[in-house]
Amino acid sequence: MMHVLKRIAVPGEHKLITSIEVGQTARRNYAYRVLWKGGPPSMWFEGFPTSDSAEKAGLAWV
């Protein structure tokens, strides 16, 4: 079962994601980065923003 990413884990806390940008890599694969209140955008992660790809990228999801 896949869940859409809604939060990002940062040391010691969880921050609510305000938006997710989805794009494509140079190899035409899906990629995404997350934006949250009070912080710069994350780096780009390859894949689609679901629980499976988030876990591979080391992000927490709920």
N, C-alpha and C positions, 0 to 999 in steps of 0.2 A: 504494500500500500504506500503510495507516494503522497506527501503533503507539500503544499506550497510553502516556501520559506517565508517566515514572518518576523523572526528575530535573529540577531547576530550575537554570537558570544564574544565578549571582550573580557580581559582578565578581571575577575571579581564581580562581574555583573552581566546582565542581559540588557541590550538596548533595543527598543522598538525600531524596526525598519520603517522608514517613511516612504521609500520607493525602491524599486528594483529596475535597473536598466538592462535590457536584453539586447545583445548584438551578435556579431559573428566574428570568428577568428579569421586569420589569413587563409586558413584551410577550409573556410566556409562552415565550420562547426559552430553551434550555439555557444555563447559565452554570456556571462552576466556579472554585474557588480551591484553592490547594495549601498544605499545611502541611509543614514540615520541621523536623528536629531543631535546636534552638538558635535559632529565629527565629520572628517573628510570622507569621500567615497572610498569603498574598499578597492582592493586590486581586482582585476578581472579574473573570474574563475571560468574554466571551460565546462560546458554542459548547460542544462536547463535548470532554472532555480527550483529544484524539488529537494525533498529530504535526502534522497540518494546522493545527488551530486554535492549537496551541502556537507554531508558527513565526510565525503571524500576530500573536500576542501578544508575540513577542520572547523566548520561552522556548526553552531547549535541551531536546532529548529524546534518550533512548537506549533 
